[in-house]
Amino acid sequence: MNVKDWQQRRNQLDRMISDSALIFQVYKTEYVGMELYTKREFINKLTMPASSLKHIEILDTKHSPDDQIILLRFRQKEEP
């Protein structure tokens, strides 16, 4: 992915996700846990070149009336 594609992807995610979205990463461990992300943090996570992105599983989403994501729950599946 070149810089232009990378910036286009970031802009696309910025339009898709509400500024006030609640974004949770859920951990399935011995103890249940979660981490809260801001919109910026989540966009940074998704646009970092990393093989672990292939293992993100979306658990739940909710959209606003204008179709922006306002709630997103995901987990990072274990890499094989």
PyMOL Python script that loads the backbone (N, CA, C, O; Angstrom):
from pymol import cmd

cmd.read_pdbstr("""\
ATOM      1  N   MET A   1       0.855  -1.171   0.000  1.00  0.00           N
ATOM      2  CA  MET A   1       0.000   0.000   0.000  1.00  0.00           C
ATOM      3  C   MET A   1       0.902   1.236   0.000  1.00  0.00           C
ATOM      4  O   MET A   1       1.813   1.356   0.819  1.00  0.00           O
ATOM      5  N   ASN A   2       0.632   2.141  -0.925  1.00  0.00           N
ATOM      6  CA  ASN A   2       1.431   3.361  -0.958  1.00  0.00           C
ATOM      7  C   ASN A   2       0.797   4.431  -0.064  1.00  0.00           C
ATOM      8  O   ASN A   2      -0.276   4.229   0.503  1.00  0.00           O
ATOM      9  N   VAL A   3       1.471   5.554   0.048  1.00  0.00           N
ATOM     10  CA  VAL A   3       1.032   6.615   0.961  1.00  0.00           C
ATOM     11  C   VAL A   3      -0.340   7.164   0.561  1.00  0.00           C
ATOM     12  O   VAL A   3      -1.167   7.456   1.425  1.00  0.00           O
ATOM     13  N   LYS A   4      -0.581   7.302  -0.727  1.00  0.00           N
ATOM     14  CA  LYS A   4      -1.875   7.823  -1.191  1.00  0.00           C
ATOM     15  C   LYS A   4      -3.007   6.869  -0.793  1.00  0.00           C
ATOM     16  O   LYS A   4      -4.039   7.312  -0.290  1.00  0.00           O
ATOM     17  N   ASP A   5      -2.820   5.563  -1.014  1.00  0.00           N
ATOM     18  CA  ASP A   5      -3.832   4.569  -0.627  1.00  0.00           C
ATOM     19  C   ASP A   5      -4.043   4.566   0.880  1.00  0.00           C
ATOM     20  O   ASP A   5      -5.173   4.460   1.358  1.00  0.00           O
ATOM     21  N   TRP A   6      -2.954   4.684   1.617  1.00  0.00           N
ATOM     22  CA  TRP A   6      -3.017   4.698   3.079  1.00  0.00           C
ATOM     23  C   TRP A   6      -3.846   5.887   3.561  1.00  0.00           C
ATOM     24  O   TRP A   6      -4.698   5.737   4.437  1.00  0.00           O
ATOM     25  N   GLN A   7      -3.601   7.061   2.996  1.00  0.00           N
ATOM     26  CA  GLN A   7      -4.348   8.260   3.389  1.00  0.00           C
ATOM     27  C   GLN A   7      -5.812   8.153   2.978  1.00  0.00           C
ATOM     28  O   GLN A   7      -6.696   8.582   3.721  1.00  0.00           O
ATOM     29  N   GLN A   8      -6.077   7.588   1.807  1.00  0.00           N
ATOM     30  CA  GLN A   8      -7.463   7.398   1.372  1.00  0.00           C
ATOM     31  C   GLN A   8      -8.206   6.469   2.328  1.00  0.00           C
ATOM     32  O   GLN A   8      -9.366   6.714   2.658  1.00  0.00           O
ATOM     33  N   ARG A   9      -7.541   5.406   2.772  1.00  0.00           N
ATOM     34  CA  ARG A   9      -8.166   4.471   3.712  1.00  0.00           C
ATOM     35  C   ARG A   9      -8.461   5.163   5.042  1.00  0.00           C
ATOM     36  O   ARG A   9      -9.530   4.967   5.620  1.00  0.00           O
ATOM     37  N   ARG A  10      -7.525   5.966   5.523  1.00  0.00           N
ATOM     38  CA  ARG A  10      -7.742   6.707   6.770  1.00  0.00           C
ATOM     39  C   ARG A  10      -8.933   7.666   6.627  1.00  0.00           C
ATOM     40  O   ARG A  10      -9.755   7.776   7.537  1.00  0.00           O
ATOM     41  N   ASN A  11      -9.023   8.348   5.501  1.00  0.00           N
ATOM     42  CA  ASN A  11     -10.138   9.271   5.256  1.00  0.00           C
ATOM     43  C   ASN A  11     -11.467   8.524   5.185  1.00  0.00           C
ATOM     44  O   ASN A  11     -12.483   9.000   5.692  1.00  0.00           O
ATOM     45  N   GLN A  12     -11.453   7.355   4.553  1.00  0.00           N
ATOM     46  CA  GLN A  12     -12.662   6.539   4.459  1.00  0.00           C
ATOM     47  C   GLN A  12     -13.129   6.110   5.854  1.00  0.00           C
ATOM     48  O   GLN A  12     -14.315   6.212   6.168  1.00  0.00           O
ATOM     49  N   LEU A  13     -12.211   5.637   6.681  1.00  0.00           N
ATOM     50  CA  LEU A  13     -12.555   5.238   8.048  1.00  0.00           C
ATOM     51  C   LEU A  13     -13.053   6.435   8.857  1.00  0.00           C
ATOM     52  O   LEU A  13     -13.971   6.303   9.667  1.00  0.00           O
ATOM     53  N   ASP A  14     -12.450   7.593   8.640  1.00  0.00           N
ATOM     54  CA  ASP A  14     -12.861   8.808   9.347  1.00  0.00           C
ATOM     55  C   ASP A  14     -14.315   9.158   9.037  1.00  0.00           C
ATOM     56  O   ASP A  14     -15.052   9.601   9.918  1.00  0.00           O
ATOM     57  N   ARG A  15     -14.722   8.960   7.788  1.00  0.00           N
ATOM     58  CA  ARG A  15     -16.114   9.235   7.402  1.00  0.00           C
ATOM     59  C   ARG A  15     -17.071   8.166   7.935  1.00  0.00           C
ATOM     60  O   ARG A  15     -18.221   8.471   8.250  1.00  0.00           O
ATOM     61  N   MET A  16     -16.611   6.928   8.039  1.00  0.00           N
ATOM     62  CA  MET A  16     -17.468   5.813   8.462  1.00  0.00           C
ATOM     63  C   MET A  16     -17.752   5.802   9.959  1.00  0.00           C
ATOM     64  O   MET A  16     -18.809   5.342  10.390  1.00  0.00           O
ATOM     65  N   ILE A  17     -16.811   6.309  10.752  1.00  0.00           N
ATOM     66  CA  ILE A  17     -16.900   6.206  12.208  1.00  0.00           C
ATOM     67  C   ILE A  17     -17.247   7.571  12.797  1.00  0.00           C
ATOM     68  O   ILE A  17     -16.616   8.577  12.476  1.00  0.00           O
ATOM     69  N   SER A  18     -18.247   7.589  13.652  1.00  0.00           N
ATOM     70  CA  SER A  18     -18.658   8.825  14.330  1.00  0.00           C
ATOM     71  C   SER A  18     -17.552   9.312  15.265  1.00  0.00           C
ATOM     72  O   SER A  18     -16.813   8.508  15.835  1.00  0.00           O
ATOM     73  N   ASP A  19     -17.443  10.629  15.418  1.00  0.00           N
ATOM     74  CA  ASP A  19     -16.455  11.200  16.341  1.00  0.00           C
ATOM     75  C   ASP A  19     -16.706  10.760  17.780  1.00  0.00           C
ATOM     76  O   ASP A  19     -15.775  10.701  18.583  1.00  0.00           O
ATOM     77  N   SER A  20     -17.953  10.452  18.107  1.00  0.00           N
ATOM     78  CA  SER A  20     -18.294  10.051  19.479  1.00  0.00           C
ATOM     79  C   SER A  20     -18.478   8.538  19.621  1.00  0.00           C
ATOM     80  O   SER A  20     -19.072   8.078  20.596  1.00  0.00           O
ATOM     81  N   ALA A  21     -17.981   7.772  18.669  1.00  0.00           N
ATOM     82  CA  ALA A  21     -18.150   6.313  18.693  1.00  0.00           C
ATOM     83  C   ALA A  21     -17.500   5.691  19.925  1.00  0.00           C
ATOM     84  O   ALA A  21     -16.461   6.150  20.401  1.00  0.00           O
ATOM     85  N   LEU A  22     -18.137   4.639  20.426  1.00  0.00           N
ATOM     86  CA  LEU A  22     -17.569   3.817  21.494  1.00  0.00           C
ATOM     87  C   LEU A  22     -16.997   2.573  20.827  1.00  0.00           C
ATOM     88  O   LEU A  22     -17.727   1.807  20.198  1.00  0.00           O
ATOM     89  N   ILE A  23     -15.692   2.378  20.968  1.00  0.00           N
ATOM     90  CA  ILE A  23     -15.009   1.275  20.299  1.00  0.00           C
ATOM     91  C   ILE A  23     -14.310   0.444  21.363  1.00  0.00           C
ATOM     92  O   ILE A  23     -13.424   0.929  22.067  1.00  0.00           O
ATOM     93  N   PHE A  24     -14.721  -0.818  21.469  1.00  0.00           N
ATOM     94  CA  PHE A  24     -14.211  -1.706  22.509  1.00  0.00           C
ATOM     95  C   PHE A  24     -13.484  -2.891  21.896  1.00  0.00           C
ATOM     96  O   PHE A  24     -13.990  -3.529  20.973  1.00  0.00           O
ATOM     97  N   GLN A  25     -12.301  -3.182  22.409  1.00  0.00           N
ATOM     98  CA  GLN A  25     -11.642  -4.449  22.102  1.00  0.00           C
ATOM     99  C   GLN A  25     -11.906  -5.366  23.282  1.00  0.00           C
ATOM    100  O   GLN A  25     -11.584  -5.032  24.423  1.00  0.00           O
ATOM    101  N   VAL A  26     -12.494  -6.524  23.004  1.00  0.00           N
ATOM    102  CA  VAL A  26     -12.845  -7.487  24.039  1.00  0.00           C
ATOM    103  C   VAL A  26     -11.759  -8.551  24.079  1.00  0.00           C
ATOM    104  O   VAL A  26     -11.337  -9.065  23.043  1.00  0.00           O
ATOM    105  N   TYR A  27     -11.312  -8.873  25.282  1.00  0.00           N
ATOM    106  CA  TYR A  27     -10.291  -9.904  25.464  1.00  0.00           C
ATOM    107  C   TYR A  27     -10.933 -11.157  26.013  1.00  0.00           C
ATOM    108  O   TYR A  27     -11.671 -11.113  26.998  1.00  0.00           O
ATOM    109  N   LYS A  28     -10.648 -12.267  25.375  1.00  0.00           N
ATOM    110  CA  LYS A  28     -11.146 -13.541  25.881  1.00  0.00           C
ATOM    111  C   LYS A  28      -9.964 -14.249  26.539  1.00  0.00           C
ATOM    112  O   LYS A  28      -9.192 -14.954  25.888  1.00  0.00           O
ATOM    113  N   THR A  29      -9.852 -14.045  27.812  1.00  0.00           N
ATOM    114  CA  THR A  29      -8.766 -14.636  28.582  1.00  0.00           C
ATOM    115  C   THR A  29      -9.369 -15.314  29.802  1.00  0.00           C
ATOM    116  O   THR A  29     -10.585 -15.471  29.904  1.00  0.00           O
ATOM    117  N   GLU A  30      -8.517 -15.706  30.708  1.00  0.00           N
ATOM    118  CA  GLU A  30      -8.980 -16.304  31.959  1.00  0.00           C
ATOM    119  C   GLU A  30      -9.980 -15.368  32.637  1.00  0.00           C
ATOM    120  O   GLU A  30     -10.986 -15.810  33.191  1.00  0.00           O
ATOM    121  N   TYR A  31      -9.690 -14.087  32.585  1.00  0.00           N
ATOM    122  CA  TYR A  31     -10.590 -13.058  33.107  1.00  0.00           C
ATOM    123  C   TYR A  31     -11.061 -12.230  31.922  1.00  0.00           C
ATOM    124  O   TYR A  31     -10.265 -11.847  31.064  1.00  0.00           O
ATOM    125  N   VAL A  32     -12.332 -11.962  31.882  1.00  0.00           N
ATOM    126  CA  VAL A  32     -12.869 -11.161  30.783  1.00  0.00           C
ATOM    127  C   VAL A  32     -12.374  -9.729  30.945  1.00  0.00           C
ATOM    128  O   VAL A  32     -12.387  -9.184  32.049  1.00  0.00           O
ATOM    129  N   GLY A  33     -11.944  -9.128  29.857  1.00  0.00           N
ATOM    130  CA  GLY A  33     -11.465  -7.756  29.911  1.00  0.00           C
ATOM    131  C   GLY A  33     -11.788  -7.033  28.619  1.00  0.00           C
ATOM    132  O   GLY A  33     -12.181  -7.650  27.629  1.00  0.00           O
ATOM    133  N   MET A  34     -11.620  -5.725  28.637  1.00  0.00           N
ATOM    134  CA  MET A  34     -11.840  -4.946  27.427  1.00  0.00           C
ATOM    135  C   MET A  34     -10.996  -3.679  27.477  1.00  0.00           C
ATOM    136  O   MET A  34     -10.552  -3.240  28.537  1.00  0.00           O
ATOM    137  N   GLU A  35     -10.796  -3.116  26.313  1.00  0.00           N
ATOM    138  CA  GLU A  35     -10.048  -1.866  26.179  1.00  0.00           C
ATOM    139  C   GLU A  35     -10.896  -0.920  25.339  1.00  0.00           C
ATOM    140  O   GLU A  35     -11.490  -1.332  24.343  1.00  0.00           O
ATOM    141  N   LEU A  36     -10.952   0.330  25.735  1.00  0.00           N
ATOM    142  CA  LEU A  36     -11.730   1.343  25.027  1.00  0.00           C
ATOM    143  C   LEU A  36     -10.791   2.152  24.135  1.00  0.00           C
ATOM    144  O   LEU A  36      -9.743   2.614  24.585  1.00  0.00           O
ATOM    145  N   TYR A  37     -11.174   2.319  22.872  1.00  0.00           N
ATOM    146  CA  TYR A  37     -10.388   3.091  21.910  1.00  0.00           C
ATOM    147  C   TYR A  37     -11.136   4.360  21.527  1.00  0.00           C
ATOM    148  O   TYR A  37     -12.366   4.374  21.469  1.00  0.00           O
ATOM    149  N   THR A  38     -10.393   5.413  21.270  1.00  0.00           N
ATOM    150  CA  THR A  38     -10.978   6.588  20.634  1.00  0.00           C
ATOM    151  C   THR A  38     -11.033   6.305  19.131  1.00  0.00           C
ATOM    152  O   THR A  38     -10.427   5.351  18.643  1.00  0.00           O
ATOM    153  N   LYS A  39     -11.748   7.126  18.431  1.00  0.00           N
ATOM    154  CA  LYS A  39     -11.822   6.996  16.976  1.00  0.00           C
ATOM    155  C   LYS A  39     -10.418   7.046  16.372  1.00  0.00           C
ATOM    156  O   LYS A  39     -10.069   6.208  15.541  1.00  0.00           O
ATOM    157  N   ARG A  40      -9.616   8.026  16.787  1.00  0.00           N
ATOM    158  CA  ARG A  40      -8.252   8.180  16.262  1.00  0.00           C
ATOM    159  C   ARG A  40      -7.390   6.950  16.542  1.00  0.00           C
ATOM    160  O   ARG A  40      -6.678   6.469  15.660  1.00  0.00           O
ATOM    161  N   GLU A  41      -7.459   6.446  17.772  1.00  0.00           N
ATOM    162  CA  GLU A  41      -6.661   5.272  18.141  1.00  0.00           C
ATOM    163  C   GLU A  41      -7.051   4.062  17.293  1.00  0.00           C
ATOM    164  O   GLU A  41      -6.190   3.301  16.851  1.00  0.00           O
ATOM    165  N   PHE A  42      -8.339   3.892  17.071  1.00  0.00           N
ATOM    166  CA  PHE A  42      -8.803   2.751  16.290  1.00  0.00           C
ATOM    167  C   PHE A  42      -8.377   2.882  14.830  1.00  0.00           C
ATOM    168  O   PHE A  42      -7.935   1.905  14.224  1.00  0.00           O
ATOM    169  N   ILE A  43      -8.503   4.066  14.269  1.00  0.00           N
ATOM    170  CA  ILE A  43      -8.054   4.278  12.886  1.00  0.00           C
ATOM    171  C   ILE A  43      -6.554   4.022  12.783  1.00  0.00           C
ATOM    172  O   ILE A  43      -6.097   3.411  11.817  1.00  0.00           O
ATOM    173  N   ASN A  44      -5.789   4.479  13.761  1.00  0.00           N
ATOM    174  CA  ASN A  44      -4.348   4.205  13.765  1.00  0.00           C
ATOM    175  C   ASN A  44      -4.075   2.709  13.811  1.00  0.00           C
ATOM    176  O   ASN A  44      -3.196   2.214  13.106  1.00  0.00           O
ATOM    177  N   LYS A  45      -4.826   1.986  14.638  1.00  0.00           N
ATOM    178  CA  LYS A  45      -4.649   0.535  14.759  1.00  0.00           C
ATOM    179  C   LYS A  45      -4.934  -0.156  13.423  1.00  0.00           C
ATOM    180  O   LYS A  45      -4.199  -1.054  13.012  1.00  0.00           O
ATOM    181  N   LEU A  46      -6.003   0.269  12.753  1.00  0.00           N
ATOM    182  CA  LEU A  46      -6.386  -0.370  11.498  1.00  0.00           C
ATOM    183  C   LEU A  46      -5.481  -0.019  10.331  1.00  0.00           C
ATOM    184  O   LEU A  46      -5.427  -0.764   9.353  1.00  0.00           O
ATOM    185  N   THR A  47      -4.783   1.077  10.409  1.00  0.00           N
ATOM    186  CA  THR A  47      -3.956   1.494   9.275  1.00  0.00           C
ATOM    187  C   THR A  47      -2.468   1.256   9.497  1.00  0.00           C
ATOM    188  O   THR A  47      -1.649   1.639   8.662  1.00  0.00           O
ATOM    189  N   MET A  48      -2.112   0.629  10.611  1.00  0.00           N
ATOM    190  CA  MET A  48      -0.721   0.228  10.835  1.00  0.00           C
ATOM    191  C   MET A  48      -0.458  -1.056  10.060  1.00  0.00           C
ATOM    192  O   MET A  48      -1.263  -1.986  10.122  1.00  0.00           O
ATOM    193  N   PRO A  49       0.641  -1.124   9.341  1.00  0.00           N
ATOM    194  CA  PRO A  49       0.935  -2.372   8.632  1.00  0.00           C
ATOM    195  C   PRO A  49       1.303  -3.479   9.629  1.00  0.00           C
ATOM    196  O   PRO A  49       2.376  -3.457  10.231  1.00  0.00           O
ATOM    197  N   ALA A  50       0.400  -4.433   9.788  1.00  0.00           N
ATOM    198  CA  ALA A  50       0.638  -5.539  10.721  1.00  0.00           C
ATOM    199  C   ALA A  50      -0.183  -6.745  10.286  1.00  0.00           C
ATOM    200  O   ALA A  50      -1.334  -6.605   9.873  1.00  0.00           O
ATOM    201  N   SER A  51       0.404  -7.911  10.380  1.00  0.00           N
ATOM    202  CA  SER A  51      -0.306  -9.130   9.988  1.00  0.00           C
ATOM    203  C   SER A  51      -1.457  -9.444  10.936  1.00  0.00           C
ATOM    204  O   SER A  51      -2.388 -10.157  10.562  1.00  0.00           O
ATOM    205  N   SER A  52      -1.404  -8.925  12.153  1.00  0.00           N
ATOM    206  CA  SER A  52      -2.455  -9.203  13.136  1.00  0.00           C
ATOM    207  C   SER A  52      -3.810  -8.625  12.719  1.00  0.00           C
ATOM    208  O   SER A  52      -4.845  -9.052  13.231  1.00  0.00           O
ATOM    209  N   LEU A  53      -3.814  -7.662  11.796  1.00  0.00           N
ATOM    210  CA  LEU A  53      -5.081  -7.077  11.343  1.00  0.00           C
ATOM    211  C   LEU A  53      -5.969  -8.109  10.666  1.00  0.00           C
ATOM    212  O   LEU A  53      -7.193  -7.972  10.658  1.00  0.00           O
ATOM    213  N   LYS A  54      -5.356  -9.142  10.100  1.00  0.00           N
ATOM    214  CA  LYS A  54      -6.126 -10.200   9.449  1.00  0.00           C
ATOM    215  C   LYS A  54      -6.935 -10.995  10.460  1.00  0.00           C
ATOM    216  O   LYS A  54      -7.850 -11.727  10.083  1.00  0.00           O
ATOM    217  N   HIS A  55      -6.611 -10.862  11.728  1.00  0.00           N
ATOM    218  CA  HIS A  55      -7.238 -11.667  12.768  1.00  0.00           C
ATOM    219  C   HIS A  55      -8.221 -10.874  13.631  1.00  0.00           C
ATOM    220  O   HIS A  55      -8.596 -11.326  14.713  1.00  0.00           O
ATOM    221  N   ILE A  56      -8.633  -9.710  13.167  1.00  0.00           N
ATOM    222  CA  ILE A  56      -9.633  -8.934  13.899  1.00  0.00           C
ATOM    223  C   ILE A  56     -11.018  -9.467  13.537  1.00  0.00           C
ATOM    224  O   ILE A  56     -11.353  -9.629  12.363  1.00  0.00           O
ATOM    225  N   GLU A  57     -11.800  -9.730  14.556  1.00  0.00           N
ATOM    226  CA  GLU A  57     -13.166 -10.212  14.362  1.00  0.00           C
ATOM    227  C   GLU A  57     -14.126  -9.176  14.945  1.00  0.00           C
ATOM    228  O   GLU A  57     -14.044  -8.843  16.127  1.00  0.00           O
ATOM    229  N   ILE A  58     -15.031  -8.670  14.115  1.00  0.00           N
ATOM    230  CA  ILE A  58     -16.034  -7.709  14.563  1.00  0.00           C
ATOM    231  C   ILE A  58     -17.157  -8.487  15.242  1.00  0.00           C
ATOM    232  O   ILE A  58     -17.749  -9.384  14.642  1.00  0.00           O
ATOM    233  N   LEU A  59     -17.445  -8.141  16.488  1.00  0.00           N
ATOM    234  CA  LEU A  59     -18.473  -8.832  17.260  1.00  0.00           C
ATOM    235  C   LEU A  59     -19.826  -8.133  17.190  1.00  0.00           C
ATOM    236  O   LEU A  59     -20.865  -8.793  17.202  1.00  0.00           O
ATOM    237  N   ASP A  60     -19.822  -6.807  17.118  1.00  0.00           N
ATOM    238  CA  ASP A  60     -21.075  -6.057  17.156  1.00  0.00           C
ATOM    239  C   ASP A  60     -20.836  -4.649  16.631  1.00  0.00           C
ATOM    240  O   ASP A  60     -19.794  -4.052  16.900  1.00  0.00           O
ATOM    241  N   THR A  61     -21.793  -4.121  15.888  1.00  0.00           N
ATOM    242  CA  THR A  61     -21.750  -2.717  15.465  1.00  0.00           C
ATOM    243  C   THR A  61     -23.150  -2.125  15.562  1.00  0.00           C
ATOM    244  O   THR A  61     -24.152  -2.822  15.405  1.00  0.00           O
ATOM    245  N   LYS A  62     -23.193  -0.845  15.819  1.00  0.00           N
ATOM    246  CA  LYS A  62     -24.446  -0.089  15.779  1.00  0.00           C
ATOM    247  C   LYS A  62     -24.162   1.180  14.974  1.00  0.00           C
ATOM    248  O   LYS A  62     -23.072   1.750  15.036  1.00  0.00           O
ATOM    249  N   HIS A  63     -25.172   1.600  14.221  1.00  0.00           N
ATOM    250  CA  HIS A  63     -25.023   2.755  13.342  1.00  0.00           C
ATOM    251  C   HIS A  63     -25.993   3.865  13.726  1.00  0.00           C
ATOM    252  O   HIS A  63     -27.080   3.612  14.246  1.00  0.00           O
ATOM    253  N   SER A  64     -25.579   5.088  13.462  1.00  0.00           N
ATOM    254  CA  SER A  64     -26.430   6.261  13.675  1.00  0.00           C
ATOM    255  C   SER A  64     -27.421   6.360  12.512  1.00  0.00           C
ATOM    256  O   SER A  64     -27.279   5.645  11.521  1.00  0.00           O
ATOM    257  N   PRO A  65     -28.418   7.235  12.622  1.00  0.00           N
ATOM    258  CA  PRO A  65     -29.360   7.433  11.508  1.00  0.00           C
ATOM    259  C   PRO A  65     -28.667   7.842  10.202  1.00  0.00           C
ATOM    260  O   PRO A  65     -29.163   7.532   9.119  1.00  0.00           O
ATOM    261  N   ASP A  66     -27.528   8.532  10.296  1.00  0.00           N
ATOM    262  CA  ASP A  66     -26.796   8.902   9.074  1.00  0.00           C
ATOM    263  C   ASP A  66     -25.764   7.843   8.687  1.00  0.00           C
ATOM    264  O   ASP A  66     -24.867   8.109   7.887  1.00  0.00           O
ATOM    265  N   ASP A  67     -25.895   6.641   9.257  1.00  0.00           N
ATOM    266  CA  ASP A  67     -25.132   5.442   8.908  1.00  0.00           C
ATOM    267  C   ASP A  67     -23.656   5.470   9.319  1.00  0.00           C
ATOM    268  O   ASP A  67     -22.851   4.736   8.746  1.00  0.00           O
ATOM    269  N   GLN A  68     -23.290   6.295  10.290  1.00  0.00           N
ATOM    270  CA  GLN A  68     -21.938   6.233  10.840  1.00  0.00           C
ATOM    271  C   GLN A  68     -21.912   5.208  11.969  1.00  0.00           C
ATOM    272  O   GLN A  68     -22.917   4.993  12.647  1.00  0.00           O
ATOM    273  N   ILE A  69     -20.773   4.588  12.160  1.00  0.00           N
ATOM    274  CA  ILE A  69     -20.616   3.631  13.253  1.00  0.00           C
ATOM    275  C   ILE A  69     -20.559   4.409  14.564  1.00  0.00           C
ATOM    276  O   ILE A  69     -19.744   5.318  14.719  1.00  0.00           O
ATOM    277  N   ILE A  70     -21.437   4.045  15.511  1.00  0.00           N
ATOM    278  CA  ILE A  70     -21.447   4.704  16.822  1.00  0.00           C
ATOM    279  C   ILE A  70     -21.029   3.747  17.938  1.00  0.00           C
ATOM    280  O   ILE A  70     -20.697   4.182  19.041  1.00  0.00           O
ATOM    281  N   LEU A  71     -21.048   2.441  17.649  1.00  0.00           N
ATOM    282  CA  LEU A  71     -20.608   1.437  18.614  1.00  0.00           C
ATOM    283  C   LEU A  71     -19.971   0.298  17.847  1.00  0.00           C
ATOM    284  O   LEU A  71     -20.528  -0.189  16.863  1.00  0.00           O
ATOM    285  N   LEU A  72     -18.807  -0.124  18.299  1.00  0.00           N
ATOM    286  CA  LEU A  72     -18.119  -1.233  17.655  1.00  0.00           C
ATOM    287  C   LEU A  72     -17.424  -2.058  18.729  1.00  0.00           C
ATOM    288  O   LEU A  72     -16.680  -1.530  19.555  1.00  0.00           O
ATOM    289  N   ARG A  73     -17.678  -3.360  18.702  1.00  0.00           N
ATOM    290  CA  ARG A  73     -16.973  -4.285  19.599  1.00  0.00           C
ATOM    291  C   ARG A  73     -16.226  -5.275  18.724  1.00  0.00           C
ATOM    292  O   ARG A  73     -16.794  -5.831  17.784  1.00  0.00           O
ATOM    293  N   PHE A  74     -14.946  -5.498  19.032  1.00  0.00           N
ATOM    294  CA  PHE A  74     -14.145  -6.430  18.248  1.00  0.00           C
ATOM    295  C   PHE A  74     -13.202  -7.186  19.164  1.00  0.00           C
ATOM    296  O   PHE A  74     -12.994  -6.823  20.321  1.00  0.00           O
ATOM    297  N   ARG A  75     -12.640  -8.247  18.609  1.00  0.00           N
ATOM    298  CA  ARG A  75     -11.602  -8.970  19.340  1.00  0.00           C
ATOM    299  C   ARG A  75     -10.501  -9.350  18.371  1.00  0.00           C
ATOM    300  O   ARG A  75     -10.709  -9.459  17.163  1.00  0.00           O
ATOM    301  N   GLN A  76      -9.346  -9.543  18.930  1.00  0.00           N
ATOM    302  CA  GLN A  76      -8.176  -9.967  18.176  1.00  0.00           C
ATOM    303  C   GLN A  76      -8.073 -11.474  18.364  1.00  0.00           C
ATOM    304  O   GLN A  76      -7.733 -11.947  19.449  1.00  0.00           O
ATOM    305  N   LYS A  77      -8.370 -12.237  17.297  1.00  0.00           N
ATOM    306  CA  LYS A  77      -8.286 -13.686  17.402  1.00  0.00           C
ATOM    307  C   LYS A  77      -6.821 -14.097  17.479  1.00  0.00           C
ATOM    308  O   LYS A  77      -5.933 -13.401  16.985  1.00  0.00           O
ATOM    309  N   GLU A  78      -6.597 -15.224  18.098  1.00  0.00           N
ATOM    310  CA  GLU A  78      -5.236 -15.757  18.211  1.00  0.00           C
ATOM    311  C   GLU A  78      -4.710 -16.098  16.825  1.00  0.00           C
ATOM    312  O   GLU A  78      -5.429 -16.673  16.007  1.00  0.00           O
ATOM    313  N   GLU A  79      -3.475 -15.747  16.564  1.00  0.00           N
ATOM    314  CA  GLU A  79      -2.860 -16.122  15.293  1.00  0.00           C
ATOM    315  C   GLU A  79      -2.546 -17.609  15.324  1.00  0.00           C
ATOM    316  O   GLU A  79      -2.095 -18.128  16.345  1.00  0.00           O
ATOM    317  N   PRO A  80      -2.785 -18.311  14.189  1.00  0.00           N
ATOM    318  CA  PRO A  80      -2.516 -19.761  14.164  1.00  0.00           C
ATOM    319  C   PRO A  80      -1.049 -20.087  14.292  1.00  0.00           C
ATOM    320  O   PRO A  80      -0.674 -21.259  14.287  1.00  0.00           O
TER     321      PRO A  80
END
""", "prot")
cmd.dss("prot")
cmd.show_as("cartoon", "prot")
cmd.util.cbc("prot")
cmd.orient("prot")
